[in-house]
Amino acid sequence: MRADIFASILAASGSAANAQDTSGNPEAGRVYARQVCSPCHAVTAEQASQRTIAIGPDFQTIANTSGITATALRAFLQTPHPKMPNLILTPEQP
């Protein structure tokens, strides 16, 4: 459930106009995450159970991290992340 919220926030984080809207488009967020994030993160529970080498935390772990709120996650996704490729979402992206 929280991983779905994570995908929704990922989808909504691309637009400053959506700063207060966490509904986003969960499917667009999942597609984007599978394309861009899955080389290092398990996006789904199935991927998490199949991983033999974990480069980054799986989405469920991120979603369940204490202190991760929609606002905190959105801010993280819209700024450069240390130890990660520079994948700052633009308003045109999901």
N, C-alpha and C positions, 0 to 999 in steps of 0.2 A: 504493500500500500504506500509506504513512504517513498519507495523507489518510483512509483507512478507520480507522486508529488514532485520528486526530483526531476523527472522528465518534463513535467508541466512547467516547472520553473526554468528549466533549460530552454524550453521553447519560448517562454515569455521573456526571457532575459535579454533577447536581442533588441528590444525596443524601449527607449526611455519613456515613451508614452505609456508603456505597460508597467511602469514602476510600481504601481499599487495593485495591478491585476495579476494574480497568480494562476488564472485559469489557463492561459496559453493554449497551445495545441499539443497535447501529450504525444500524439502519433508523430508529429513533426519533430518533437524533441527526441523521441526514441530513434527515429531514422537518423537524425543528426548524430546522436550519441553512438549509434552502431557504426556509422561511417568514420567519425572523427575520434571518439573516445575509446572505442573497444580495443584498439591495439595495446593499450596499457591498463584499461579498467574493464572489469566484468560489468556489463550493462544489465544483464539479466541473471536470474538465479541459476539458470541452466549453464551459462558461461562461467559463473563463479564455481560451480561444482566440477567443471571440466578443466579448470586451470591447474597447471602443474607449476608454473612460475608466475608469481604476482608482482607486477611492476608497480602498479598503483592500487589503491584500495578499490574494492567493488562498490558499485553505486549504493547498494543496500547499507553497507558499512558507513558510507558518507552520509546517507540520509538519516541514519540512526545515531550519528555523532552528537554528543551533548553540545548544545549551543548552536546547532545548525538550524537556522530559521529560514523562511523564504527570503527575507531581506538579506541575511548573511550570505546565503547561497547565490543570490542574484548579484550581489556586490563582488563576490569571488569570481563569478563567471564573466563579469564585465571588466576585470582588471587582469594584468599579467600575473601568472602563477609561477612562483619559483619552482624549479625542477620540472617544468612542463613546457611543451611547445607554446609559443605565443599565439594562442587561439582565442583572441578577444572577439566576442560576437558583435556584429554590427546590427543596426536597426533592420537591415534587409534580410538578415538570416533568421531562421526559425527560433 
